[in-house]
Amino acid sequence: MEATKEKISTHGTWMRELMERLYPICRSITGDGVRQSLAILQELNPLEIFEVPTGEQVFDWTVPKEWNIKDAWIKNAKGEKVVDFQEHSLHMLNYSIPIHEKMSWEELKSHIYTLPDQPDWIPYRTSYYSENWGFCMRHKDYELLGEGEYEVFIDSRLEEGYLTYGEFFIPGRSKEEVLFSTHICHPSLANDNLSGMLVCSMLANWLRNRENRYSYRFVFIPGT
């Protein structure tokens, strides 16, 4: 029993360390954040990486343009950053197009998303299929803003590229397969995204070192 407890504790520590590395990465349905995350997961299991080009038809869905972001912020008239992507990746409306402009509060506020009933939370919002830009912020911080001029900067790219996913197959005695699929398309969200990535990685790591009746296929892929 003590040996089992020690093993569980070791796995728990390993998963926590992995989550701390993966959590800050800005992931989306495409882009370098996904590739970076898969590279980290490859340290545990030999995932095979696949890339599907923009425009590829997948059943009733078409692979969209690839999105990547380097930096984004909003500054007030004093030059102070009131929203900063570097502080938290959730501050960005996922798939925001690039922009660098000065504008009034009236122009800006329609591009800001908050959760008034959860003033301490940063919402997660996307604009995958409609070219737009925006920021997400805590409602309590939003309420501190008001009239004046603001400078908006988003250093992002939305262009022809690829959708990337990883797959790991563990052959068993039978050709019958058990499929585990977990999505990897969310930024800094622990329960919605990282928990699935970590549990599937740990399960695959355990199954690959034992003799199995069934074959197992693990897919790490955008939820869309």
Buried (B, 14 or more C-beta within 10 A) or exposed (E): EEEEEEEEEEBEEBBEEBBEEBBEBBBBBBBBBBBBBBEBBBEBBEBEBEBBEBEEEEEEEEBBBBBBBEEBBBBBEEEEBBBBBEEBBBBBBBBBBBBEEEBEBEEBEEBBBBBEEEEEBBBBBBBBEEEBBBBBBBBEBBEEBEEEEBBBBBBBBBEEBBBBBBBBBBEBEEEEBBEBBBBBBBBBBEEEBBBBBBEBBBBBBEBBEEEBEBBBBBBBBBEE
